[in-house]
Amino acid sequence: MKRMPAISRLWWRRPEDTNRAELSPGPSYHGTWDAVARFAAEIRASNFMAEMIRRRDGYGSEGVMGALDCATLYGLTRWLRPAAIVESGGYIGMSSAFILKALADEKLTAAKLYSIELSQECDQGALIPDELRSVPGGFVPMRGKIEDFLKRNALPSSVDMFLHDSSHSYRHMLWEFRQFWPRLRDGGLLVSHDVQMNAAFPEFVAKTYAHDKNTGRRDAQRTSHYEWGRWGYIGFAIKKG
Ligand SMILES: C[S@@+](CC[C@H](N)C(=O)[O-])C[C@H]1O[C@@H](n2cnc3c(N)ncnc32)[C@H](O)[C@@H]1O
């Protein structure tokens, strides 16, 4: 599959600079907010959302991602158009389903979602509709601890997107962010669920900033993210390589 270069994709995704706050070198990500909000609104009103909520409620909604966050995750995935994604805490697959739906809607037939789940008991990916699950090579369920997969070098060394949704302890979240940030390519997305649980996500993002000593203003050259934000319980940061 031929992939478009990151910058040209940004331009055709970008309706207008509605939020320009400062002039900075490098590509502009201001249009990201509008694009993600548009995709999220589209999926919230869709039959797919209604069907996923029906499945989730039939299975038991304990521990799975809520509708607002699923819509944001869908929007971020459509906006990025990733080829390689890793998610920690795949569980029964609510988040996985929305990532796979975004890949399908963008016609990214060669994209792969590596979904890691520790529990041997849960029916991993059970909520994912068959038509999304059966795309050859698209959904890659991996059973075990994310720590062990990393130790064994069993995950791609370069990824476009990482979603954290495993153990939400401060220590583990920070550890996953630190493990996967270096694996993200320039323009890649770090996404975390449940950022409200502790200070791991804001602390991680704070470390990606550099400021001018004299003015105190953000130094865009040395800052290692392009944009970041929080929507509902989802946090995201766009890596500057
Ligand atoms: C909040 S649930 C994930 C929900 C899922 N993303 C969804 O939307 O359906 C968290 C899952 O992370 C798994 N988990 C916890 N620690 C883990 C680890 N170190 N490696 C892999 N999975 C882990 C748990 O077994 C649990 O099923």
PDBQT file of the ligand as one rigid body, heavy atoms in Angstrom, charges set to zero:
ROOT
HETATM    1  C1  LIG A 301      -9.907  -1.515  31.092  1.00  0.00    +0.000 C 
HETATM    2  S1  LIG A 301      -9.673  -3.151  30.483  1.00  0.00    +0.000 S 
HETATM    3  C2  LIG A 301      -9.512  -2.844  28.756  1.00  0.00    +0.000 C 
HETATM    4  C3  LIG A 301     -10.805  -2.535  28.051  1.00  0.00    +0.000 C 
HETATM    5  C4  LIG A 301     -10.724  -2.619  26.542  1.00  0.00    +0.000 C 
HETATM    6  N1  LIG A 301      -9.752  -1.714  25.996  1.00  0.00    +0.000 N 
HETATM    7  C5  LIG A 301     -12.085  -2.350  25.927  1.00  0.00    +0.000 C 
HETATM    8  O1  LIG A 301     -12.402  -1.185  25.605  1.00  0.00    +0.000 OA
HETATM    9  O2  LIG A 301     -12.852  -3.322  25.754  1.00  0.00    +0.000 OA
HETATM   10  C6  LIG A 301      -8.031  -3.455  30.989  1.00  0.00    +0.000 C 
HETATM   11  C7  LIG A 301      -7.445  -4.786  30.561  1.00  0.00    +0.000 C 
HETATM   12  O3  LIG A 301      -6.020  -4.695  30.666  1.00  0.00    +0.000 OA
HETATM   13  C8  LIG A 301      -5.501  -5.967  30.968  1.00  0.00    +0.000 C 
HETATM   14  N2  LIG A 301      -4.140  -5.787  31.517  1.00  0.00    +0.000 N 
HETATM   15  C9  LIG A 301      -3.788  -5.314  32.746  1.00  0.00    +0.000 A 
HETATM   16  N3  LIG A 301      -2.452  -5.278  32.873  1.00  0.00    +0.000 NA
HETATM   17  C10 LIG A 301      -1.928  -5.738  31.711  1.00  0.00    +0.000 A 
HETATM   18  C11 LIG A 301      -0.615  -5.945  31.229  1.00  0.00    +0.000 A 
HETATM   19  N4  LIG A 301       0.445  -5.691  31.999  1.00  0.00    +0.000 N 
HETATM   20  N5  LIG A 301      -0.438  -6.416  29.967  1.00  0.00    +0.000 NA
HETATM   21  C12 LIG A 301      -1.524  -6.679  29.181  1.00  0.00    +0.000 A 
HETATM   22  N6  LIG A 301      -2.793  -6.506  29.579  1.00  0.00    +0.000 NA
HETATM   23  C13 LIG A 301      -3.003  -6.045  30.824  1.00  0.00    +0.000 A 
HETATM   24  C14 LIG A 301      -6.516  -6.520  31.983  1.00  0.00    +0.000 C 
HETATM   25  O4  LIG A 301      -6.468  -7.924  32.006  1.00  0.00    +0.000 OA
HETATM   26  C15 LIG A 301      -7.833  -5.963  31.461  1.00  0.00    +0.000 C 
HETATM   27  O5  LIG A 301      -8.534  -6.920  30.692  1.00  0.00    +0.000 OA
ENDROOT
TORSDOF 0
